[in-house]
Structure formats: structure tokens, C-alpha cells
């Protein structure tokens, strides 16, 4: 089923305009005729822009939802752990990052249609925000977020972002391999609940790795490590025995029961605290931001660094998506989208955000239908993280770590992805997405 052939509503108006055009044979009506032609062209352009989003009957709506719901929820679930951590490390409430994720998913779906993932807060944004919070308080962050969005919009008119088209593929490959190493090195301690750097106490970094591992053994976290390996082996052999058995669901429910029956277990609530979804307008609550002129100038100049980072990050995401999917990205729309997302995030009292590199791989299968996937992603943020967060917070950390290891094991290898892209084959991520779906519902809290 193709959505482009399912939406004849606006095309039905074009014959009526043709009839009007035939009646305008009088030379004096040439001006009206030109206006009619312009109207026809505008309708055609509008039809072309919304053809991937229009749902004019139940069957088309069900088709879009059926084809995209898994990818949309997977995107939200994969991003939420990083989003919550970014919210934690700003020095404010972790739920502040929810708004950016929600706005990013909806804007990316309705306006961009990109082939990479949603716009979300990142670690760089967290460190940037932390410096602002420490000096001026959290009430300054939304204003800086709006400044970043406006700066990106102004920067987009210079059109220098089109230079990304000339970047060779080996640069993209090296960039992602290096980034993968940094992510693995930075998150391996958190995967087993060993580090305090993701706690609600703010932005903390271990400067001495040796002391961290000493603390690891002193606190008895080796128990969590062994339990995580046990959960991984249980899932691994369970999948070997019966691939159709939803063993991850049973493991998650068991973890929820263990966390409720044994309140002394180290659960996700010890990591994130209060993560309820809260929407508010800028300056609507708490202390108001009352800066002087020099403070505004300083913040505007300080935001320029974040502007360049977000713009470059966004372009690298788009370039990486082109490399993996073979689908051309519209860089103008990408820049416009990330600009609009930051402006709206600031208005709704949230933090800066940019494109997320982690989820490019999930969009290989989705391709041009990523618009609806991103919209459903935004709605998933409300459903799973706004309504059911209090329950998933009871999951013990070692259950989450075991599922995380299993999901990493199930991901396709780099040579497999390269071979699939070269041969233009359809990659089946059904099993991987199924695992990641249930993993991230839990790990995100």
C-alpha cells in the first residue's frame, strides 16, 4: 500500500480549477487566469508536502500505525535513558528533558521527515546546561535554548551546511567508530549500576578510575554484575530453545515483582528519582530570570558554541543516515527542524537538544516512512513515560543490565550492515526491535 496513491482529496479540487481556467478566455481576464494557475500550483505543492502525513480514512491510518508503531516506540525507548541522564546532569529535574524529547519527536515527524532519529538532549548539552545552572540558575536555561534555536535559524540562511555533501564516507565511518568507543567507555560502569555520575546529585565525574573500581568492590556491586550475567544467559538460552516465547516480557515482569517485594533492592528509582512528565511555559513557575544587559550578551556569545555543535551534530546524523540507508536527506529541512525544536523547547521551559546519532540504524527499515515513526515516538513519550513511570521505577538494576547485554548481543554486526547496504537488501530488525522495546521501557527509568 502506498500512501501517495491513497490521498486523492486535494486532487479532486484541481478539475474544478481547470473549468474555471477554460472560462477565462477573455484577454481582460488574464490576471485572474494567472492567479488561478498560481492557486493550482500552490495546491499541488501543498499536496506534495503532506502526502506522507495525510490520513483521510481509517484503513490508511491503521496502515501507518501498523507499519510504524514498533519503530516509533523503539526510538523513544532507546533515547529515554540518555535523555533522563541529560536532564539529571543539568542540575535540575530529569523530567525537564522530557519536553525536548516530546517536542523533538513531533516536529521531526510533521516538518522534517528525516531518515535519522528524533531530536533529543545530549551529554554535551548537559554539560553546557550545568555551567549555566551553576552560575545563573535553571531559570536561565530556557532563554539560552531559545537563543540557540534563533542562532541556528540565522545560520541556516548562510547555506554552508550544504558542504556536508562533499564529506567522504570514510570520514563518517571513522567518526562513528570513535564515537562508539567513547560511548562504550563512558557507559560500561553505568550498565551495571556502578557509578554515581548519573545520580540526581547533579553533574559528577570520576576523575580517578582506579578509585571507582575500588568503590565497586567495596559496595558489593559484584553481586549485581553476576546477577546481570545470569539474566543474560537466561535470555540467551531461552531464545535458543524457543524463539517465539516472549521471555523478555516474563523477565521484566519478574523483575517488577522482585523490586516490589524486596524494597531494599537497588532499583531504577535510586538512579533517577522523580521522572514524571511535567509541561510548563517559560517563566510560569519558580524564580524569574532578570538579567542585565551584560549577562544577556555573555549568554548569547556562550550559546554560539552550542549552536555550532548542534548544527554539526545534526549534519553528521543526516550524512550517516544517507550512508546507511541510501536515502538522500534534505539538509535545509534538517536545520530548520532542529532550530524550531530548540525554540519550542525553550518556550516550554526545557533544555537544548539536537539530532541523536544512536538511532540511525533503526531507520534503515523505516526509510521514508520515518515521519510517522517519529510522530508515534513523541506520543510514546507521553504514554510510557508520562503515565507508567511509577511502576517501571521498581525494576532492579541487575535485571536491566542483563537485558541490556542481551540486546547488545542481538544487534547486527558492522560487516552485516555494510553487506546489506551494498546489496540494497531489506534488513529485518524485528527480533532486535522486539528486544530493545522491552529493554528500554525498563532501562529508561
Secondary structure, DSSP 4 states (H G I P E B T S, - for coil): --GGGS--TTTHHHHHHHHHHHH--SGGGHHHHHHHHHHHHHHHHHHHHHTTT---SHHHHHHHHHHHHHHHHHHHHHHHHHHHHHHHTTTS-TTHHHHHHHHHHHHIIIII--SS--EE--HHHHHHHHHHHHHH-GGGHHHHHHHHHHHHHHHHTT-GGGGGGG--HHHHHHHHHHHHHHHHHHHHHHHTT--STTSTT-S---S-HHHHHHHHHHTTTHHHHHHHHHHHHHHHHHHHH-TTS-HHHHHHHHHHHHHHH-TTS-BTHHHH---------TTSSSSPP---HHHHHHHHHHHHHHHHHHHHHHHHHHHHHHHHH-----HHHHHHHHHHHHHHHHHTT----EE-STTGGGGTTTGGGHHHHHHHHHHHIIIIIHHSHHHHTTSBHHHHHHHHHHHHHHSPPHHHHHHHHHTTPPP--HHHHHHHHHHHHHHT-
